[in-house]
């Protein structure tokens, strides 16, 4: 299968959502750099790793299918992403706009079969708690970000998270960067 490429709107959305999360301190400089490095791979159309994963299908947003965890009355919209992954039984990911958990990413998917298994929507890693179980193909992430509805959903999920957690303490990222050596 030939690698598919990100369209320009997908690139812009991926960069913007990553920049906003760094700005608000949701992700650190290390995660920021990792995401941008992976974005370069997505843009360059790097070949598949031989996993043979099928191209994914992004389903439309469905309003009101999940009740909020906090017991409120406003239903949380969801987006479903179907992924066929060799060696993993997970077939479908649910993305919740009102998810209070920022890990592993905002937004992130929850396995349809086990809510504790999560998908990083930026780099494609699959986690159960802090254990990395695997990774979906780059084509899966490209298809996800090429979908206009997903990009809109991602921006709304980040805005919702920031609105609920507005007391961020901005980090001084200059301390995390290597110091220039004097010559």
Number of C-alpha atoms within 10 A of each C-alpha: 11 9 13 20 19 22 14 11 14 21 18 14 19 22 16 13 20 22 15 16 20 19 16 16 16 21 19 15 16 11 14 15 12 13 17 17 12 15 21 13 14 21 16 13 17 15 15 15 9 8 11 12 18 15 20 21 16 22 14 13 15 12 11 12 13 14 14 16 12 7 8 9 9 10 15 19 19 22 21 21 23 20 20 19 21 13 8 11 11 17 15 20 24 19 27 23 22 22 19 16 11 14 17 21 20 28 27 25 27 24 24 17 12 11 12 12 20 27 27 20 23 24 21 21 16 23 20 17 12 11 9 13 14 15 16 22 24 26 25 25 20 26 20 23 25 22 19 14 15 24 19 12 20 24 19 16 22 23 19 16 20 17 10 11 10 11 9 11 9 11 15 9 12 9 8 11 10 7 8 6 5 4 3
